[in-house]
Amino acid sequence: MDKKGRKYHALDPDTFYWAHATFFYSLVVSVEWFEGPLPVERKRRLFDEHVQWYRLYGMPMHSVPESWEAFLAYWDHMCRNVLEDNKATRDVLDLSNLDRPPFLRWFPASVWKLVRPPVTAGFLWLTVGLYDPPVRDLLGYRWSRREEKLHALVGRAIGLGTMLVPWRYRYHPRARAGWDRAFGRIPATAGLLETPGRNLPPRDRRDSPMHYSPKVTDRHRPTPVSS
């Protein structure tokens, strides 16, 4: 039950698809933020691929829109009429206890406490800027045209900076290994990769069920393929 007494289950087909839809649409929004508008043909292709991805879950398909255009109508309806401002939403946006990222573990904790407020404020601003206007309105965030233009410029600057990074190294190590396997850089039978140890939570939190913490060393090596 939620706080209003309504029954809730994470495997409800409509709820389950909404979670998947956010994965898909956040990709579209992020790509456009970094690279500029996507051609509609590419959006339709991404939509078709997201349907193929969703089918792998083995869930009922009745919640899935029939086309990219139908998805846009579905998304707008969810943002305007279904989403709620609740504790889970606010918990996601509450970065007041954000810890140092793994690559900054050397950074003094006392200094991090001083720089954390402006850092988290920046993260929040970047996040809110990617929301649909109805969602910002629901959560009480004001967004000016000046902020909209500045937010777009920041995204393009990050996107242009990414172009300076070699193509292979723009990907997570596991995704990069997939490309390497597809292009023959490594054997098809090579061990499967997990995330590098540097990306895991602090050691004292790795046993928490809220984290996915594979058994890897801090110096990452492939996991052997099981027989």
Secondary structure, 3 states (H helix, E strand, C coil): CCCCCCCCCCCCHHHHHHHHHHHHHHHHHHHHHHHCCCCHHHHHHHHHHHHHHHHCCCCCCCCCCCCHHHHHHHHHHHHHHHCCCCHHHHHHHCCCCCCCCHHHCCCCHHHHHHHHHHHHHHHHHHHHHCCCHHHHHHHCCCCCHHHHHHHHHHHHHHHHHHCCCCHHHHCCHHHHHHHHHHCCCCCCCCCECCCCHHHCCCHHHCCCCCCCCCCCCCCCCCECCCC
